[in-house]
Amino acid sequence: MWLFVLFDLPVGTESDRKAYTRFRNGLLDDGFAMLQYSVYMRHCASKESLDVHTRRVRSILPNQGHVAILHVTDRQFGAMEHLWGKSKKETPKAPCQLEFF
């Protein structure tokens, strides 16, 4: 599954910008990658992993702004089209997972 975090955070004051930076860095530290400005994504190998990362996002929420969390299956993600101008690029593949038991 894929976990998307979409956000619109205020950056009008220095404290707002610091909160924005803390939130963004928290996403990057948790393995998210930027898809677009204010849209970050992360692959999760299981529903349990998805739940863990969703809780982590909730734990780093800033005091102001809007944050949306979206769960997408691998099949839905694979159907996404990525367009840059008029050219079409291939959707990124799910990363290989190495699991230890």
N, C-alpha and C positions, 0 to 999 in steps of 0.2 A: 504494500500500500504506500501511497504518497501522502505526505502531510504538507499542506500549503499554509503559510501565514501571510495574510494581507493586512497592511496597516496604513493608517493616515494619522501621523502624530504631529502635534504643533512643534514648531522650531523658532518661534518668535522671540523668545528670551534665551539667555545663556543657560538657565536651568532646564528649559525645554529641550535645548540642543543636547545637553548632557544626558537627559533622560532618554532621548532618541538614540544617542550613541551607545548608552548602556544596553538598551533593548536590542539594537542591531548586533552589537558585539556578543550579547548573550545567545542570539540565534546562531551566529557564526561559530561560537564555541561549542554549541550543541550539534554541530554538523550540518546546519542548513546552508544552502547555496542560494545566491541571488538569481532569480529568474528575470525579474524586472525591478526597477526601483520600487521599493516598498512591497515586493512580492518575493517571498523566500520559500524554498521547498526542501524537503528531505525525504529520502526513501526509508521506509520502515519494513523490516522483514516479517513482522507479525503484528497482530492486533494489540498484543501486550506492549510491544515496543512503541507502537503508535500512541497508546494511552500514556506511557511514560513521558514521551516527548511533548505530548499535549499538556500534561501537568507542568512540565518544565517551562513551557511558554507562558502558561498562566502564572507561574511563580515569578516571572520577570516583567510582568506588565507594568508600564508606567502609569502614573496617576491620571494622566489626561490622554485623550486621543481615542481612536477607534482601531480595534484589532479584530480581524476575522480569522477563524481557523477552518480549513476545509480538508476533509479526508477524501482521497480519490483512489480507486483501485488501479492496479497495474494496467488492466485492460482499458479503463477510461483514460489513463494517462497516455497510453500508447496510441489512442485515437486522436490525441491533441495535434493540431497542426501548428508549426512554428513558421511564421512568415517574416522576412526581413525585406521590406520594400516589396517588389514584385517577385522576388525569388523565394522558393520554398526550401526549407532545410529540414533534415530528418530529426524526429523527436529523439532526445537523448535516451539511451537505454538504461534500464535499472542496473545499479552496480552489483557486481558479484558479491555475495555474502559468504563470509567464512564464519562458521559457528563452532564453538567449543561446547561440549556437553559435560 
